[in-house]
Amino acid sequence: MVASVQFEEARKKLSRALSASRYIFLFMFSTAARAGVQLFKACSRSSLSRPAGVIVRRYATEAQPGDINDALARTTALFKTYKPISPGIRHLRRPINDQLWKGRPIKALTIPLRRKGGRNNQGRIVVRHIGGGHKRRLRTIDFMRTEVGPHDVVRIEYDPGRSGHIALLRGRDPMSNNGMRYSYILAPEGLRAGDVVQSFRAGVPAGIVPGFDGNLNVAMGLNDDGSPADQTSTQSLTIGLLRAATVRSGNVLPLKLIPPGTPIHCISLFPERKMGLVRSAGTFATVLTHENSKYTQVKLQSGEVRRVLQSCCATIGKVSNPLWRNRSLGKAGRSRWLGRRPHVRGAAMNRCDHPHGGGRGKSKGNKHPRSIWGWLTKGKRTRRPGPKGPKGSNKMVIKERPRGKEKRQ
C-alpha cells in the first residue's frame, strides 16, 4: 500500500516536470521566431537603404539573355494562349498584335452588317452553313486610292469583316476624301502609326525627282503610243531615282513603275476599277517581268502566273497579320459568333438529302464523291480557265496554278 502511494506521487512529479519543459520549449521557439522576423525586417530595410552602385552578392548569378534565347523567346511569343480554366480556352490561340488600336473605329466610315443567312431574294438557301453571328459594323475600305498627296497613318485597327488589319489615314489636304480627310486602307505588313503613304494612281507629280517632268513614257524610254524607244542614260538614271522615291510599303503605283521581284498586293485588273486581287491576310503577289510596253507578268499566291496591264495599279508590300492562318478558335461557339453554322457530312444524312446518305453504316454506297447537288468533287474539273480552257475564257493566264500531283510535289 505504501509502495503504491509512493509510485503515484513519483508519477505526478514526472508529469509536472514534463509539462514545465514543454512550456519552456514553446517559449524558446516563439522567442526565436520573433527574433528571426525582426532580423529579416532589419535586413530588408538595410537592403532598401543601401547606396546606389553597391553590388549585392547572391548565391546564383542571373542569366543574361543571348541571341539564341531572344530567338526562342520570339518564336514562343508569337501567339497568346490562356490558362485552361475552362474547356473553351484550353486550345484558344491568338496572334499577338500589340500595335492594334484598342478603341472604337470612326463610325462614319462603318456600315452595319445585314445578314441574309445565305438566302437569295426568294428566301431559298443558296450558300449553306451560314447564319447567326455577332452584331458587327463593317469598315468601308478605300480600294480605289485616287486621293493624291501624302497621307499620315493615324493607327492600325482590327476589321471584323476581313482577316488582315486596316490602317486609318488622314490626308494633309483639308478637302481630301470629300472634306472628311479620313479613310481606311488595307494595312501592309510593317506599317505603323506615324508612317506616310501616297497614292500615285492619278499620276506621278512632276519634280518629285530631278529630271522628271511628269511623263512616265518619256522617263521609261517609250513613245507616246507606248511602243519601246531608245532609252538614254539620263532616262535610266531618272527612272531609277523615281522608283527609289516611290516604291515604298503602302504606296500605290502603276505596275510599269514597279521593278521585278517586288512583293505587291491589292492588284486591279482594270485601270479604272478597284483593286480586287490579293487582299487576304499574309498574302502577296510578285512582279516577275515586264513583257513589253503593255503587259506585266505577275505571280499570284496560288502559283498562277498571269498578264496584267501595266496601267493597272497595285500596293507595295504584303498584307498584314500573316499569323492569322495559324490561329485556333478553341471552341465551336466561337465559329457561331463568326456566323458559321455546323457542316454536316453527307454520309450522316438520309438518301433523300445527299447522294452519300442512307444505307447501313458509314458508307456512301461505293459511289464516287459528289456534292449535295450531284457534282463530282474529286478529280473532275468543272471549269478550265487559261490556255487549256475554252477559247477566249481567260487569255491572260500564262501558267495555271498547280493542281493534283503537281501541287503535292
Summary of the structure (lengths in Angstrom):
residues: 409
radius of gyration: 35.8
end to end distance: 107.0
largest distance: 139.8
contacts: 1027
relative contact order: 0.09
helix: 25%
strand: 19%
